[in-house]
Amino acid sequence: MDDFSFSVFPNENFLDFRLFQYGWEQCAPLHSFGPFVRNHFLFHYIISGQGYLDANGPDGVTRRYNLGAEQGFLICPGLVNTYCADKHKPWKYVWLEFDGLRAEQYLNEAGLGASQPIYQSRSPALAAQVEQPMLYIANHSAASPLNLIGHLCLFLDGLIQSSATRRELHGTRLQDFYIQEAVTYMEHNYQRELTVEEIADVCKLNRSYFSKLFKDVAGCPPQEFLIRLRLSKAAELMKTTRSPIGDISVMCGYPNQLHFSRAFKKRYGLSPREWRARNKGKAD
């Protein structure tokens, strides 16, 4: 009987949300993973059994969390984490590794992040809204990329609706309007030099207030969002065209190719050349 399933997402032509790999596993006693650093968000939902997570927080302090069924844990990019199954009741879990321009925003709405990596549902019935789309993705690797991304959206919605740490956002209609205006402007102008002051001016907001509002709603500062947008566009172009990396760098708002290479490696863990070689032809 199978006790493990692992799949790699076949297509990355999505900017808002991206899947990288996913699966489920019935772990052996004391089976552990780490210490390890991820380049993307990795969420585990515990179906049964128990274990622990040692998570390095943004303050540099490592904390241990003892976890069981119907709980979950989030591993954030760039932080060291180790997790281990219990000796007597090893856990079975399902996981998704994902990222994207709006991934952090929705995790933030669920109240999850580097400072609060533990998911607890408000009720067992609501927890099914997280478990079911995760299992669907893990068990349907042959489904179309659009189908899987749709279920990733259902998972994120379920995470927000069910999370005991969900943030209650007030007055979001006007806030969302401003942020959508800003995001649209960035999507149309990311190729050239762009300042936060200019984006705030488009929204008719004070720079400081705009920056705080953007971070509250999107989960990251506007500068960081712009970097992610540019690098996502660059990754898409490297995968779907034969344009030289230097040309792609300029097309995505990086006239200095060295600065582009450093930013890309920081984001994806590989140099642009290495990333292109590894992902060549995957979109075919």
C-alpha positions as CSV (number, residue, x, y, z in Angstrom):
1,M,0.0,0.0,0.0
2,D,1.4,3.4,-0.9
3,D,2.4,5.7,1.9
4,F,3.8,8.5,-0.1
5,S,2.9,10.7,-3.0
6,F,5.0,13.5,-4.6
7,S,4.5,15.6,-7.7
8,V,6.1,18.6,-9.3
9,F,3.8,21.3,-10.9
10,P,4.3,21.2,-14.7
11,N,3.7,24.8,-15.6
12,E,4.8,28.2,-14.1
13,N,3.0,30.7,-16.3
14,F,1.0,32.1,-13.4
15,L,2.0,35.2,-11.6
16,D,-0.6,35.7,-8.8
17,F,-0.2,32.1,-7.5
18,R,2.3,29.4,-8.4
19,L,2.5,25.8,-7.4
20,F,5.9,24.2,-7.2
21,Q,5.5,20.7,-5.7
22,Y,2.9,18.9,-3.6
23,G,2.1,15.5,-2.1
24,W,1.2,13.5,1.0
25,E,3.0,11.1,3.2
26,Q,2.4,8.7,6.1
27,C,5.7,9.2,7.9
28,A,7.7,6.6,9.6
29,P,8.4,7.0,13.4
30,L,10.9,9.9,14.0
31,H,11.0,10.7,10.3
32,S,12.4,14.2,10.1
33,F,13.2,16.8,7.5
34,G,15.7,19.6,7.9
35,P,17.3,21.8,9.0
36,F,16.4,23.3,5.7
37,V,15.7,26.7,4.1
38,R,12.9,27.0,1.4
39,N,12.7,29.5,-1.4
40,H,8.9,29.5,-1.4
41,F,6.0,29.0,1.1
42,L,5.4,25.4,2.2
43,F,2.3,24.5,4.1
44,H,1.6,21.1,5.8
45,Y,-1.8,20.0,7.0
46,I,-1.7,17.2,9.5
47,I,-4.4,14.5,8.8
48,S,-3.5,12.2,11.7
49,G,-0.8,11.5,14.2
50,Q,1.5,14.0,15.7
51,G,5.0,15.5,15.6
52,Y,6.9,18.8,16.1
53,L,8.1,21.8,14.2
54,D,11.3,23.7,15.1
55,A,10.8,27.1,13.4
56,N,13.3,29.9,13.2
57,G,11.4,33.2,13.5
58,P,12.2,36.5,12.0
59,D,13.8,37.5,15.4
60,G,16.3,34.7,15.0
61,V,14.9,32.6,17.8
62,T,14.0,29.0,17.2
63,R,10.7,27.8,18.8
64,R,9.3,24.3,19.1
65,Y,5.7,23.6,18.3
66,N,4.1,20.3,19.2
67,L,1.3,19.5,16.7
68,G,-1.4,17.0,16.0
69,A,-4.3,16.2,13.7
70,E,-6.3,19.1,12.1
71,Q,-3.5,21.5,12.7
72,G,-1.0,22.8,10.1
73,F,2.3,24.6,9.8
74,L,3.7,27.2,7.4
75,I,7.3,27.3,6.4
76,C,8.3,30.8,5.1
77,P,11.0,31.5,2.5
78,G,14.5,32.1,3.9
79,L,14.0,30.7,7.4
80,V,15.6,27.5,8.8
81,N,13.0,24.9,9.8
82,T,13.1,21.3,11.0
83,Y,10.1,19.0,11.5
84,C,9.9,15.5,12.9
85,A,7.2,12.8,13.3
86,D,6.4,11.4,16.7
87,K,8.0,8.1,17.8
88,H,4.8,6.4,18.7
89,K,2.1,8.2,16.6
90,P,3.9,9.5,13.5
91,W,1.9,12.0,11.5
92,K,0.4,11.7,8.1
93,Y,0.3,15.0,6.3
94,V,-0.4,16.6,3.0
95,W,1.7,19.6,1.7
96,L,1.7,22.3,-0.9
97,E,4.7,24.4,-1.9
98,F,3.6,27.6,-3.5
99,D,4.3,31.3,-4.1
100,G,3.2,34.2,-6.3
101,L,2.7,37.9,-6.2
102,R,-0.4,37.6,-3.9
103,A,0.4,34.5,-1.9
104,E,1.8,36.4,1.1
105,Q,-1.2,38.8,1.1
106,Y,-3.7,35.9,1.6
107,L,-1.5,34.1,4.1
108,N,-1.4,37.4,6.0
109,E,-5.2,37.5,5.9
110,A,-5.3,34.1,7.5
111,G,-3.0,35.4,10.2
112,L,-0.1,33.2,9.2
113,G,3.5,34.2,8.6
114,A,7.0,33.8,10.0
115,S,5.9,35.1,13.4
116,Q,2.8,32.9,13.6
117,P,3.5,29.7,11.5
118,I,0.8,27.5,13.1
119,Y,-2.6,26.9,11.6
120,Q,-5.5,26.0,13.9
121,S,-9.1,25.8,12.5
122,R,-12.0,27.5,14.3
123,S,-13.9,24.2,13.9
124,P,-13.3,20.6,12.5
125,A,-16.0,21.3,9.8
126,L,-14.1,24.4,8.6
127,A,-10.8,22.5,8.6
128,A,-12.2,20.4,5.7
129,Q,-12.1,23.5,3.6
130,V,-8.3,23.3,3.9
131,E,-7.8,19.6,3.8
132,Q,-10.0,18.7,0.8
133,P,-8.5,21.1,-1.9
134,M,-5.0,20.1,-0.7
135,L,-5.7,16.4,-1.1
136,Y,-7.3,17.1,-4.5
137,I,-4.1,18.7,-5.7
138,A,-1.9,16.0,-4.2
139,N,-4.0,13.2,-5.8
140,H,-4.6,14.8,-9.2
141,S,-1.2,15.5,-10.6
142,A,-2.4,14.8,-14.1
143,A,-5.1,17.6,-14.0
144,S,-4.5,20.7,-16.0
145,P,-2.4,23.5,-14.5
146,L,-5.4,25.8,-14.5
147,N,-7.4,23.2,-12.6
148,L,-4.7,22.8,-10.0
149,I,-4.3,26.6,-9.6
150,G,-8.1,26.8,-9.1
151,H,-7.9,24.4,-6.2
152,L,-4.9,26.3,-4.8
153,C,-7.2,29.3,-4.7
154,L,-9.9,27.2,-2.9
155,F,-7.2,26.1,-0.4
156,L,-6.2,29.7,0.3
157,D,-9.8,30.8,0.7
158,G,-10.5,27.9,3.1
159,L,-7.3,28.8,5.0
160,I,-8.6,32.4,5.5
161,Q,-12.2,31.4,6.3
162,S,-11.3,28.7,8.8
163,S,-8.1,30.1,10.5
164,A,-8.4,30.8,14.2
165,T,-5.8,33.6,13.7
166,R,-7.7,35.1,10.8
167,R,-7.3,38.9,10.6
168,E,-10.5,40.9,10.7
169,L,-10.1,43.5,8.0
170,H,-12.3,46.6,8.3
171,G,-13.2,49.1,5.6
172,T,-11.5,47.0,3.0
173,R,-13.5,48.1,0.0
174,L,-11.8,51.5,-0.3
175,Q,-8.4,50.0,0.7
176,D,-8.7,47.2,-1.9
177,F,-9.6,49.9,-4.6
178,Y,-6.4,51.8,-3.8
179,I,-4.2,48.7,-3.8
180,Q,-5.7,47.4,-7.0
181,E,-5.0,50.8,-8.6
182,A,-1.4,50.5,-7.5
183,V,-1.0,46.9,-8.6
184,T,-2.4,47.7,-12.0
185,Y,-0.1,50.7,-12.4
186,M,2.9,48.6,-11.5
187,E,1.9,45.9,-13.9
188,H,1.7,48.5,-16.7
189,N,4.9,50.3,-15.8
190,Y,7.3,47.7,-14.2
191,Q,9.6,47.9,-17.2
192,R,10.9,51.4,-16.4
193,E,12.2,53.1,-13.2
194,L,9.3,53.4,-10.8
195,T,9.2,55.0,-7.4
196,V,6.9,54.5,-4.5
197,E,6.2,58.2,-4.6
198,E,4.9,58.0,-8.2
199,I,2.7,55.0,-7.4
200,A,1.3,56.8,-4.3
201,D,0.6,59.9,-6.4
202,V,-1.4,57.8,-8.9
203,C,-3.6,56.7,-5.9
204,K,-3.7,60.3,-4.6
205,L,-2.3,59.2,-1.3
206,N,0.5,60.3,0.9
207,R,3.6,58.1,0.4
208,S,3.9,57.0,4.1
209,Y,0.2,56.2,4.4
210,F,0.2,54.4,1.0
211,S,3.2,52.3,2.0
212,K,1.5,51.3,5.3
213,L,-1.8,50.6,3.6
214,F,-0.2,48.5,0.9
215,K,1.7,46.4,3.4
216,D,-1.4,45.9,5.5
217,V,-3.4,44.7,2.5
218,A,-0.8,43.0,0.3
219,G,1.4,41.6,3.1
220,C,4.6,43.1,1.8
221,P,5.9,46.7,1.1
222,P,5.2,48.1,-2.4
223,Q,8.9,48.0,-3.2
224,E,9.0,44.2,-2.5
225,F,5.9,43.6,-4.6
226,L,7.5,45.5,-7.5
227,I,10.6,43.3,-7.2
228,R,8.5,40.1,-7.2
229,L,6.5,41.4,-10.2
230,R,9.6,42.1,-12.2
231,L,11.3,38.8,-11.4
232,S,8.1,36.9,-12.1
233,K,7.9,38.5,-15.5
234,A,11.6,37.8,-16.1
235,A,11.2,34.1,-15.2
236,E,8.2,33.9,-17.6
237,L,10.3,35.4,-20.4
238,M,13.3,33.2,-19.8
239,K,11.0,30.2,-20.0
240,T,8.9,31.1,-23.0
241,T,11.4,33.0,-25.2
242,R,15.0,32.8,-26.4
243,S,15.8,36.4,-25.6
244,P,19.2,36.9,-24.1
245,I,19.2,37.3,-20.3
246,G,20.6,40.8,-20.6
247,D,17.7,41.9,-22.8
248,I,15.2,40.3,-20.4
249,S,16.9,42.2,-17.5
250,V,16.3,45.5,-19.3
251,M,12.7,44.6,-20.3
252,C,11.9,43.9,-16.7
253,G,13.2,47.1,-15.2
254,Y,16.8,46.1,-14.5
255,P,19.2,48.1,-16.7
256,N,22.0,46.7,-14.7
257,Q,22.3,43.0,-15.4
258,L,24.4,42.4,-12.3
259,H,21.7,43.9,-10.0
260,F,19.2,41.7,-11.8
261,S,21.2,38.5,-11.3
262,R,21.6,39.2,-7.6
263,A,17.9,39.9,-7.1
264,F,16.9,36.9,-9.1
265,K,19.2,34.5,-7.2
266,K,18.0,35.9,-3.9
267,R,14.4,35.2,-4.9
268,Y,14.7,31.9,-6.7
269,G,17.9,30.4,-5.2
270,L,19.5,30.1,-8.7
271,S,21.2,32.5,-11.1
272,P,19.1,33.4,-14.1
273,R,21.3,31.2,-16.3
274,E,21.0,28.2,-14.0
275,W,17.3,28.7,-13.6
276,R,16.8,28.9,-17.4
277,A,18.8,25.7,-18.0
278,R,16.8,23.9,-15.3
279,N,13.4,25.1,-16.6
280,K,14.1,25.0,-20.3
281,G,11.3,23.4,-22.3
282,K,9.0,22.8,-19.3
283,A,6.3,25.0,-20.8
284,D,6.1,22.9,-24.0
